[in-house]
Amino acid sequence: MLPYDQIHPTTLVGIKRLAKTIKKAKGILHAQALDEAAKQAGYQNFRHAQRALSSSAEPGATNGRV
């Protein structure tokens, strides 16, 4: 299994799962772990990841499908 700092999630579920691992490993608050996991995924913080990932999944968005 890869060390958690080498994992780069691409979904909110993946970010949340990674945050749980980080929280246990570092003994930090869940909110802090969410931000750290989101940063590993390439976002500024967890809220930024939520906005970015949920906007691509909004109803009416085709996600490349017609």
N, C-alpha and C positions, 0 to 999 in steps of 0.2 A: 504494500500500500504506500502511496506517495505521502510524503510529509505534507501537512495541511498548507504550508506556505508555497507549495508548488502546484496547488490546485487553483484553477481559474474558472469558476462557474459561469454559466451563460444564461441562467434562468433565476427567477426569484426563489424558487424552491431550492435550487443549488446553493444560492447565497445563504439562505436560512440554514440549510444542512451544514454548510461550512462554518457558519457562525456558532452553531451548537458545539462543533468540534473545537473551535478556537476558545470558546467560553470555558470548556472543561480543561483544556490544556493550559490556559493562562490564568484561570480563576478570575476572570473579569466579568463585568456586567454584560447581560445579553445585548443591550443596546450598543455597547462599545464593540462587542464581537460582530454585530450586524454591520456596523460601519467599517470595521477592518476587513470583513469578508467582501463587502461591496467594493472597497478599494482594490482588493486583489483581483476583482472582476473587471476593473478598469473604470469604476465610477467614483465620484467625489465622496459620496457617502451612501448610506442605505436608502435614504429618501430619494436621492438622485436616481438610483437604480430602480426604485419602484416606479417613478415617473417615466423613465425611459423604457422600461420593459413593459409596463402596463399600457402605454400609449400605442405600442405595436400590436397589442392584443385587443384593442377596443373593437366593439361591434361595428361592422361596416368596413373595417380594415381588411384588405384582401390578403395580406401577407404573401403577395406574389401570385395568388391564385385569382382566376377570373371566373 
